[in-house]
Amino acid sequence: MRAFHKGLEVNKKFLLTTLNPTSKGTKWYDPPPENIVTDRQIGRILLQFHQVAEKIDFYTNKKNLKFIDIGTGNGILPELVSKYCKCKLSHGIDPYEDGEHTTSWPTGTRHKLMNKIDKFLKKKYLNINNYKRNLNFEGYSTSPKTIELFKNKTKWKFYKKFINELPLKQKYNFIFAKCIDHISDWEDLFKNVSKRSEADATLFIKHNSFFSYNGAHRYASTFLPWGHVILNDKEYSDYVKKFHKTRVKEMKNFFFKGLSYPRNTLDQLLDILIKNKWKVIHIEQSNKKNYQKLINYAGGQKNLLKLAKKNYPSINLSELISDRILIIAKKIKK
C-alpha cells in the first residue's frame, strides 16, 4: 500500500536511488566501514586537493602561503598542500579524529589512502584526466586546470580544536572550509576566521547545502523528496517516529545536532561573510545530475518551492537542486 505524508508519497526509491553506493555488508544508513579504501574516496580527496591547489595558484602568493583547512577530517589535505604546494605553513583543524564522529573518516584508512593518492602525484603536473575515472559520484561543474606540483618538505600540523581555540597571533592567508554544513553558529565561525586571517586573505568554501536533495546526508534523510526541508521540526520528528521506527533516536540526533542549526540559506551565508569583512568574488555551483526527476518526485517546481518557502522564505530553486557550491571571498583590507 502506498503511504503519503503532507500530500507527498513516501517511497524508499526517492532516497535509495540517489545515494552513493555503500560498501558490501553495510546498510544504506551506516557510516563507511573501517580499514576499507574505495576509489570514490581517492577521487574525492584528489579533486578536493586539485580544486584547492588551483585556487591557491590563482589567488595567493605561493611563496608566502599560510594555509589552514577547517574541518580537515583525516588531515590528508593539509599534508598534500605541504608536500606539493609552495608554502610557509599548512595546518588542519578538526574537533574529531578518524572514527570519532558519524561523518568522520573511518579508522584504519589514512595510511592506505596516502599511499594510493601519492601515486597520482608523482608527475610534475596534476591533470584531472589522470583520476577522472574515480569521480563518478563527485559533484563538480568545471574541471580544475592542470597545475604544477612542487616537491616540498614543509611540515604540516593537525590541531584537534575548534577555530576559536587557535591563538589569535596565528594568521593565515588561505582558508579552506568544506564542512560548514556541520557547524551550527556561522556568525561565530566566520567572526573567528576573520580574526585569524591576514589582510587580503582568500577564503575558499566548498559547501554542501542543507537544502540540497541529500543535504541531510544519508543519516537523517527521509523517504520524502526534500523531506528535511519541507517538514518543520515537529513534523520531522513525527515523520521519523512513523516511518523510521528503528532509527528514531539516531535520525533526530543527527538532524538536530549533526547538521548546521539553525539552517542558513546561501543568501544568508553571503550576508554573514559580508558582515565579517569578506568580499565574495566567485560562486560556482554544480547541480544534481538528475534534478529534473527529483523535482517531479516533489510534485513539480511550483509545489516544491511552495512547501520549502513555508519553512525557509529565502530559499530558491537553485540551492534546492545544488550538489556542491564553491565560494571564493577575499578579506577586505582596512
C-alpha positions, 0 to 999 in steps of 0.5 A: 500500500502506498503511504503519503505524508503532507500530500507527498508519497513516501517511497524508499526509491526517492532516497535509495536511488540517489545515494552513493553506493555503500560498501558490501555488508553495510546498510544504506544508513551506516557510516563507511566501514573501517580499514576499507579504501574505495576509489570514490574516496581517492577521487574525492580527496584528489579533486578536493586537493586539485580544486584547492591547489588551483585556487591557491595558484590563482589567488595567493602568493605561493611563496608566502602561503599560510594555509589552514583547512577547517574541518580537515577530517583525516588531515590528508589535505593539509599534508598534500598542500605541504608536500606539493604546494609552495608554502610557509605553513599548512595546518588542519583543524578538526574537533574529531579524529578518524572514527570519532564522529558519524561523518568522520573518516573511518579508522584504519584508512589514512595510511592506505589512502596516502599511499594510493593518492601519492601515486597520482602525484608523482608527475610534475603536473596534476591533470584531472584526466589522470583520476577522472575515472574515480569521480563518478559520484563527485559533484563538480561543474568545471574541471580544475586546470592542470597545475604544477606540483612542487616537491616540498618538505614543509611540515604540516600540523593537525590541531584537534580544536575548534577555530576559536581555540587557535591563538589569535597571533596565528594568521593565515592567508588561505582558508579552506572550509568544506564542512560548514554544513556541520557547524551550527553558529556561522556568525561565530565561525566566520567572526573567528576566521576573520580574526585569524586571517591576514589582510587580503586573505582568500577564503575558499568554501566548498559547501554542501547545502542543507537544502540540497536533495541529500543535504541531510546526508544519508543519516537523517534523510527521509523517504520524502523528496526534500523531506528535511526541508519541507517538514518543520521540526515537529513534523520531522520528528513525527515523520521519523517516529512513523516511518523510521521506527528503528532509527528514531533516536539516531535520525533526530540526533543527527538532524538536530545536532549533526547538521548546521542549526539553525539552517542558513540559506546561501543568501544568508551565508553571503550576508554573514561573510559580508558582515565579517569583512569578506568580499565574495568574488566567485560562486560556482555551483554544480547541480544534481545530475538528475534534478529534473526527476527529483523535482517531479518526485516533489510534485513539480517546481511550483509545489516544491518551492511552495512547501520549502518557502513555508519553512525557509522564505529565502530559499530558491530553486537553485540551492534546492537542486545544488550538489556542491557550491564553491565560494571564493571571498577575499578579506577586505583590507582596512 
